[in-house]
Amino acid sequence: MLLPYFQDVLLEAGCDEAGRGCLAGPVFAAAVILPRDFAHPLLNDSKQLTEKERYSLRPVIEEAAISWAVAALEPEEIDRVNILRAAFLGMHRAVAQLSVVPELLLIDGNRFSPYEFIPHHCVVGGDGKYASIAAASVLAKTYRDDHMKVLHHEFPHYGWDRNKGYGTREHQEALNQHGPCLHHRRSFRLDYSPAASAAGISDL
């Protein structure tokens, strides 16, 4: 059972990201402020849910939330600032879009770049512990998946409708055959060919 809040004085926003480990596509981040009495039997870390469960939860979260927002950083920005900073920046942008200003940020993970004027608390595995972080994980994941399905129609040979940009065998083999496109993160290792591995190539 997820905890409804971390403390009972300040207004909390849960924050999480999706797509940090992908080879292609943006990283998405979400911030969600839930009522203290919000509860749903399905709500959990998005990775523990089926796709159907995630999409059934999204409208429930959006309707019940005091405020919610989603932001994305494209691959060129990820390459420029690095993926860790991009994840933090995405959460900052999501928080900035909230219609209600939170008084405390609950962050999934063990590190965060402080957001000006709002204190934060990092929680390892927070998306499986606190409802607001779990809700943020569901929104970030579903909105990113929707985006990758759209990109799939432009570049169908990478299989993004199935792998969502992660480094699956299918995706790696397509990269070896077709090379990267404008949606790939050039700071990530993209060449998985035997020749590249033998030469010690780590990125393009």
Sequence and secondary structure as in RCSB ss.txt:
>XXXX:A:sequence
MLLPYFQDVLLEAGCDEAGRGCLAGPVFAAAVILPRDFAHPLLNDSKQLTEKERYSLRPVIEEAAISWAVAALEP
EEIDRVNILRAAFLGMHRAVAQLSVVPELLLIDGNRFSPYEFIPHHCVVGGDGKYASIAAASVLAKTYRDDHMKV
LHHEFPHYGWDRNKGYGTREHQEALNQHGPCLHHRRSFRLDYSPAASAAGISDL
>XXXX:A:secstr
  BS S SSS EEEEEEE TT SBS EEEEEEE  TT   TT S GGGS HHHHHHHHHHHHHH SEEEEEEE H
HHHHHH HHHHHHHHHHHHHHH SS  SEEEEESS    BTTB EEEETTGGGTBHHHHHHHHHHHHHHHHHHHH
HHHHSGGG HHHHTT   HHHHHHHHHH   TTB TTS     HHHHHHT    
